[in-house]
């Protein structure tokens, strides 16, 4: 279960925590959307994703779906509740995760575990709940009108996104106590679509890319396809289970 916990946290956080307008105008519009998201005090969103893991000549499909609630207590501190279902090797696993006061609580497969986890480094890396990138990361972009708002479709360069996402991965060493630096992460170009309303509030985004890395010196990769839909903002209250203090304390497995 601890290995599943590490995999899901990495998948989510890399997630966490991606016509006719000129590139400059599109980037400025996206910056306005990002600033709007950064000002949100709480949110409720649905997430779905499919992942294809290629390792040691074998391929494994993994799907993930569920709901995430987040209440920002300060600039780098949040409360979170995640109710997820993952399907691995034709087996469905329901997972409840809660994050409060620097501790991740997980209930799955009849076990209730808690693990110390400092998310402040990850939150400093990303000041909103969408992907941050510099203007020079954009290979191409189109902007179209959709449902009273805008859709931005970016193609982001592999080199720029590898640098950005490696910084996020490195921050996990402080957050999870897991050193991922030896994995030699690289990323493909990232296809990134964002839909926002007329007030620049993001309603959904979709991200598709491949992450390459090494496991015990052997090449591996994960193909990501992730969609997130925002349900509500600034009106979210998290109700934590009453028995969190009974969860068994664990540590995440080392990758060394």
C-alpha positions as a Markdown table, in Angstrom:
| # | Residue | x | y | z |
|---|---|---|---|---|
| 1 | Unk | 0.0 | 0.0 | 0.0 |
| 2 | Unk | 2.9 | 2.4 | 0.8 |
| 3 | Unk | 4.2 | 1.9 | -2.8 |
| 4 | Unk | 0.8 | 2.7 | -4.2 |
| 5 | Unk | 0.6 | 5.8 | -1.9 |
| 6 | Unk | 4.0 | 7.0 | -3.3 |
| 7 | Unk | 2.9 | 6.4 | -6.9 |
| 8 | Unk | -0.4 | 8.2 | -6.5 |
| 9 | Unk | 1.1 | 11.2 | -4.7 |
| 10 | Unk | 3.7 | 11.6 | -7.4 |
| 11 | Unk | 1.1 | 11.2 | -10.2 |
| 12 | Unk | -1.2 | 13.8 | -8.5 |
| 13 | Unk | 1.5 | 16.3 | -7.7 |
| 14 | Unk | 3.0 | 16.2 | -11.1 |
| 15 | Unk | -0.2 | 16.8 | -11.9 |
| 16 | Unk | -0.4 | 19.3 | -9.1 |
| 17 | Unk | 0.8 | 20.2 | -8.3 |
| 18 | Unk | -0.1 | 21.6 | -15.8 |
| 19 | Unk | -7.4 | 30.8 | -32.4 |
| 20 | Unk | -5.8 | 33.5 | -34.0 |
| 21 | Unk | -4.4 | 35.4 | -30.9 |
| 22 | Unk | -0.8 | 36.2 | -30.8 |
| 23 | Unk | 1.4 | 34.2 | -28.5 |
| 24 | Unk | 2.0 | 37.2 | -26.3 |
| 25 | Unk | -1.7 | 37.9 | -25.9 |
| 26 | Unk | -2.4 | 34.2 | -25.1 |
| 27 | Unk | 0.3 | 34.1 | -22.4 |
| 28 | Unk | -1.0 | 37.3 | -20.8 |
| 29 | Unk | -4.5 | 35.8 | -20.8 |
| 30 | Unk | -3.2 | 32.7 | -19.2 |
| 31 | Unk | -1.3 | 34.7 | -16.6 |
| 32 | Unk | -4.6 | 36.5 | -15.7 |
| 33 | Unk | -6.2 | 33.1 | -15.3 |
| 34 | Unk | -3.4 | 31.8 | -13.1 |
| 35 | Unk | -3.6 | 34.9 | -10.9 |
| 36 | Unk | -7.3 | 34.4 | -10.5 |
| 37 | Unk | -6.7 | 30.8 | -9.4 |
| 38 | Unk | -4.0 | 31.9 | -7.0 |
| 39 | Unk | -6.5 | 34.2 | -5.2 |
| 40 | Unk | -9.0 | 31.3 | -4.6 |
| 41 | Unk | -9.3 | 30.4 | -0.9 |
| 42 | Unk | -11.0 | 27.0 | -1.4 |
| 43 | Unk | -12.0 | 24.8 | -4.2 |
| 44 | Unk | -13.8 | 21.6 | -5.1 |
| 45 | Unk | -12.7 | 19.8 | -8.3 |
| 46 | Unk | -13.1 | 16.5 | -10.1 |
| 47 | Unk | -10.1 | 14.7 | -11.6 |
| 48 | Unk | -9.8 | 11.8 | -14.0 |
| 49 | Unk | -6.7 | 10.4 | -15.6 |
| 50 | Unk | -5.2 | 7.4 | -17.4 |
| 51 | Unk | -1.6 | 6.4 | -17.1 |
| 52 | Unk | 0.3 | 3.9 | -19.1 |
| 53 | Unk | 3.4 | 2.7 | -17.2 |
| 54 | Unk | 6.2 | 1.1 | -19.3 |
| 55 | Unk | 8.9 | -0.6 | -17.4 |
| 56 | Unk | 11.3 | -3.5 | -18.0 |
| 57 | Unk | 9.5 | -4.5 | -21.2 |
| 58 | Unk | 6.1 | -4.6 | -19.6 |
| 59 | Unk | 3.1 | -2.3 | -19.9 |
| 60 | Unk | 0.6 | -1.5 | -17.2 |
| 61 | Unk | -2.5 | 0.6 | -17.4 |
| 62 | Unk | -3.7 | 2.6 | -14.4 |
| 63 | Unk | -6.7 | 4.8 | -14.2 |
| 64 | Unk | -7.5 | 7.4 | -11.5 |
| 65 | Unk | -10.7 | 9.3 | -10.9 |
| 66 | Unk | -12.3 | 11.1 | -8.0 |
| 67 | Unk | -12.8 | 14.4 | -6.2 |
| 68 | Unk | -10.4 | 16.8 | -4.5 |
| 69 | Unk | -11.3 | 19.5 | -2.0 |
| 70 | Unk | -8.8 | 22.1 | -0.9 |
| 71 | Unk | -8.9 | 24.9 | 1.7 |
| 72 | Unk | -6.0 | 27.3 | 1.8 |
| 73 | Unk | -5.1 | 28.1 | 5.4 |
| 74 | Unk | -2.1 | 30.3 | 4.4 |
| 75 | Unk | 0.2 | 30.9 | 1.4 |
| 76 | Unk | 1.9 | 27.5 | 1.7 |
| 77 | Unk | -0.4 | 25.5 | 4.0 |
| 78 | Unk | -3.6 | 23.7 | 3.0 |
| 79 | Unk | -6.2 | 21.3 | 4.2 |
| 80 | Unk | -7.1 | 18.7 | 1.6 |
| 81 | Unk | -9.6 | 15.8 | 1.2 |
| 82 | Unk | -9.3 | 13.4 | -1.8 |
| 83 | Unk | -11.7 | 10.6 | -2.5 |
| 84 | Unk | -10.3 | 8.6 | -5.4 |
| 85 | Unk | -10.7 | 5.3 | -7.2 |
| 86 | Unk | -7.8 | 3.7 | -9.0 |
| 87 | Unk | -7.9 | 0.7 | -11.3 |
| 88 | Unk | -4.7 | -1.4 | -11.5 |
| 89 | Unk | -4.5 | -4.8 | -13.2 |
| 90 | Unk | -8.3 | -5.0 | -13.4 |
| 91 | Unk | -8.6 | -4.3 | -9.7 |
| 92 | Unk | -10.5 | -1.3 | -8.4 |
| 93 | Unk | -9.1 | 0.3 | -5.2 |
| 94 | Unk | -11.1 | 3.0 | -3.4 |
| 95 | Unk | -8.8 | 5.5 | -1.6 |
| 96 | Unk | -9.6 | 8.2 | 0.9 |
| 97 | Unk | -6.8 | 10.7 | 1.6 |
| 98 | Unk | -6.8 | 13.7 | 3.9 |
| 99 | Unk | -4.0 | 16.2 | 4.5 |
| 100 | Unk | -4.0 | 18.3 | 7.7 |
| 101 | Unk | -1.3 | 20.0 | 9.7 |
| 102 | Unk | 1.5 | 18.4 | 7.8 |
| 103 | Unk | 0.2 | 14.8 | 7.9 |
| 104 | Unk | -1.2 | 12.7 | 5.1 |
| 105 | Unk | -3.9 | 10.3 | 6.1 |
| 106 | Unk | -4.9 | 7.4 | 3.8 |
| 107 | Unk | -7.6 | 4.8 | 4.1 |
| 108 | Unk | -7.6 | 2.0 | 1.5 |
| 109 | Unk | -7.8 | -1.8 | 1.3 |
| 110 | Unk | -8.8 | -2.1 | 4.9 |
| 111 | Unk | -5.9 | -0.1 | 6.2 |
| 112 | Unk | -5.7 | 3.3 | 7.8 |
| 113 | Unk | -2.3 | 4.9 | 7.6 |
| 114 | Unk | -0.8 | 8.3 | 8.3 |
| 115 | Unk | 2.5 | 9.8 | 7.1 |
| 116 | Unk | 4.3 | 13.0 | 7.8 |
| 117 | Unk | 4.4 | 15.1 | 4.6 |
| 118 | Unk | 5.4 | 18.8 | 4.3 |
| 119 | Unk | 3.7 | 20.2 | 1.2 |
| 120 | Unk | 5.0 | 23.7 | 1.7 |
| 121 | Unk | 7.9 | 23.2 | -0.8 |
| 122 | Unk | 5.5 | 22.0 | -3.5 |
| 123 | Unk | 3.1 | 24.9 | -2.8 |
| 124 | Unk | 6.0 | 27.4 | -3.1 |
| 125 | Unk | 6.9 | 25.8 | -6.5 |
| 126 | Unk | 3.3 | 26.4 | -7.7 |
| 127 | Unk | 1.4 | 29.3 | -6.4 |
| 128 | Unk | -1.9 | 28.1 | -7.9 |
| 129 | Unk | -3.6 | 24.9 | -8.7 |
| 130 | Unk | -2.7 | 25.0 | -12.4 |
| 131 | Unk | 0.5 | 24.5 | -14.4 |
| 132 | Unk | 3.0 | 27.4 | -14.1 |
| 133 | Unk | 5.4 | 28.0 | -17.0 |
| 134 | Unk | 7.4 | 30.8 | -18.6 |
| 135 | Unk | 6.5 | 32.5 | -21.9 |
| 136 | Unk | 9.5 | 30.9 | -23.7 |
| 137 | Unk | 8.1 | 27.4 | -22.9 |
| 138 | Unk | 5.4 | 27.9 | -25.5 |
| 139 | Unk | 6.1 | 26.2 | -28.8 |
| 140 | Unk | 2.6 | 27.0 | -30.2 |
| 141 | Unk | -0.8 | 28.2 | -28.9 |
| 142 | Unk | -4.3 | 28.8 | -30.2 |
| 143 | Unk | -7.2 | 30.6 | -28.5 |
| 144 | Unk | -10.8 | 29.9 | -29.4 |
| 145 | Unk | -14.2 | 31.1 | -28.1 |
| 146 | Unk | -16.2 | 28.4 | -26.2 |
| 147 | Unk | -19.4 | 28.6 | -24.1 |
| 148 | Unk | -19.0 | 32.3 | -23.2 |
| 149 | Unk | -15.4 | 32.0 | -22.4 |
| 150 | Unk | -12.0 | 31.0 | -23.9 |
| 151 | Unk | -10.1 | 27.8 | -24.6 |
| 152 | Unk | -6.3 | 28.1 | -24.7 |
| 153 | Unk | -4.5 | 25.2 | -26.4 |
| 154 | Unk | -0.7 | 25.1 | -25.7 |
| 155 | Unk | 2.1 | 23.0 | -26.9 |
| 156 | Unk | 4.8 | 23.4 | -24.3 |
| 157 | Unk | 8.5 | 22.5 | -25.0 |
| 158 | Unk | 10.0 | 19.4 | -23.6 |
| 159 | Unk | 13.2 | 21.2 | -22.5 |
| 160 | Unk | 11.3 | 23.9 | -20.5 |
| 161 | Unk | 8.9 | 21.5 | -19.0 |
| 162 | Unk | 11.6 | 19.1 | -18.0 |
| 163 | Unk | 13.3 | 21.9 | -16.1 |
| 164 | Unk | 10.0 | 23.0 | -14.4 |
| 165 | Unk | 8.8 | 19.5 | -13.5 |
| 166 | Unk | 12.2 | 18.4 | -12.3 |
| 167 | Unk | 12.1 | 21.3 | -9.8 |
| 168 | Unk | 8.7 | 20.0 | -8.6 |
| 169 | Unk | 10.1 | 16.5 | -8.3 |
| 170 | Unk | 13.1 | 17.7 | -6.3 |
| 171 | Unk | 10.7 | 19.5 | -4.0 |
| 172 | Unk | 9.2 | 16.1 | -3.1 |
| 173 | Unk | 12.4 | 15.2 | -1.4 |
| 174 | Unk | 11.6 | 17.7 | 1.3 |
| 175 | Unk | 7.9 | 17.0 | 1.2 |
| 176 | Unk | 7.9 | 13.2 | 1.2 |
| 177 | Unk | 11.4 | 12.4 | 2.5 |
| 178 | Unk | 12.0 | 10.6 | -0.8 |
| 179 | Unk | 15.0 | 11.4 | -3.0 |
| 180 | Unk | 13.9 | 11.2 | -6.6 |
| 181 | Unk | 17.1 | 12.9 | -8.0 |
| 182 | Unk | 18.6 | 9.6 | -9.3 |
| 183 | Unk | 15.6 | 8.9 | -11.4 |
| 184 | Unk | 16.8 | 11.3 | -14.2 |
| 185 | Unk | 13.3 | 12.6 | -15.1 |
| 186 | Unk | 12.8 | 13.9 | -18.6 |
| 187 | Unk | 9.5 | 15.0 | -20.2 |
| 188 | Unk | 8.0 | 15.1 | -23.7 |
| 189 | Unk | 6.3 | 18.2 | -25.1 |
| 190 | Unk | 3.2 | 18.9 | -23.1 |
| 191 | Unk | -0.2 | 19.3 | -24.7 |
| 192 | Unk | -2.2 | 21.6 | -22.4 |
| 193 | Unk | -5.8 | 22.8 | -22.9 |
| 194 | Unk | -7.4 | 25.3 | -20.5 |
| 195 | Unk | -11.0 | 26.5 | -20.6 |
| 196 | Unk | -12.1 | 29.6 | -18.6 |
| 197 | Unk | -15.2 | 31.7 | -18.3 |
| 198 | Unk | -15.6 | 35.3 | -19.3 |
| 199 | Unk | -14.1 | 36.4 | -15.9 |
| 200 | Unk | -11.0 | 34.3 | -16.5 |
| 201 | Unk | -11.9 | 31.8 | -13.9 |
| 202 | Unk | -10.7 | 28.4 | -15.0 |
| 203 | Unk | -13.4 | 25.7 | -15.4 |
| 204 | Unk | -11.3 | 22.8 | -16.6 |
| 205 | Unk | -8.0 | 21.8 | -18.0 |
| 206 | Unk | -6.6 | 18.8 | -19.9 |
| 207 | Unk | -2.9 | 17.7 | -20.0 |
| 208 | Unk | -1.2 | 15.0 | -22.0 |
| 209 | Unk | 2.5 | 14.2 | -21.9 |
| 210 | Unk | 5.1 | 11.4 | -21.3 |
| 211 | Unk | 7.5 | 11.3 | -18.3 |
| 212 | Unk | 10.7 | 9.2 | -18.8 |
| 213 | Unk | 12.8 | 8.1 | -15.8 |
| 214 | Unk | 15.0 | 5.4 | -14.5 |
| 215 | Unk | 14.3 | 2.6 | -12.0 |
| 216 | Unk | 17.4 | 0.7 | -10.8 |
| 217 | Unk | 19.2 | 1.9 | -13.8 |
| 218 | Unk | 16.6 | 0.7 | -16.3 |
| 219 | Unk | 14.5 | 3.0 | -18.5 |
| 220 | Unk | 10.9 | 3.5 | -17.7 |
| 221 | Unk | 8.1 | 5.9 | -18.7 |
| 222 | Unk | 4.6 | 7.0 | -17.8 |
| 223 | Unk | 2.1 | 8.3 | -20.4 |
| 224 | Unk | -0.2 | 10.9 | -18.7 |
| 225 | Unk | -3.6 | 11.9 | -19.8 |
| 226 | Unk | -5.3 | 14.1 | -17.1 |
| 227 | Unk | -8.5 | 16.1 | -17.0 |
| 228 | Unk | -9.6 | 18.3 | -14.1 |
| 229 | Unk | -12.9 | 20.1 | -13.8 |
| 230 | Unk | -13.6 | 22.8 | -11.3 |
| 231 | Unk | -16.9 | 22.4 | -9.5 |
| 232 | Unk | -16.9 | 25.4 | -7.1 |
| 233 | Unk | -14.6 | 27.9 | -5.4 |
| 234 | Unk | -14.5 | 29.9 | -2.1 |
| 235 | Unk | -17.4 | 28.0 | -0.5 |
| 236 | Unk | -15.7 | 24.7 | 0.4 |
| 237 | Unk | -15.6 | 23.3 | 3.9 |
| 238 | Unk | -13.8 | 20.0 | 4.6 |
| 239 | Unk | -15.2 | 17.6 | 7.2 |
| 240 | Unk | -12.5 | 15.3 | 8.4 |
| 241 | Unk | -13.1 | 11.8 | 9.8 |
| 242 | Unk | -13.3 | 11.7 | 13.6 |
| 243 | Unk | -10.9 | 8.8 | 13.9 |
| 244 | Unk | -7.8 | 10.3 | 12.3 |
| 245 | Unk | -5.8 | 10.0 | 15.5 |
| 246 | Unk | -6.3 | 6.2 | 15.3 |
| 247 | Unk | -4.5 | 5.8 | 12.0 |
| 248 | Unk | -1.3 | 3.8 | 12.1 |
| 249 | Unk | 1.9 | 5.9 | 11.5 |
| 250 | Unk | 4.0 | 4.8 | 8.6 |
| 251 | Unk | 6.9 | 6.1 | 6.5 |
| 252 | Unk | 7.0 | 6.1 | 2.7 |
| 253 | Unk | 9.4 | 3.6 | 1.1 |
| 254 | Unk | 12.8 | 4.9 | 0.2 |
| 255 | Unk | 13.9 | 5.0 | -3.5 |
| 256 | Unk | 17.6 | 4.8 | -2.6 |
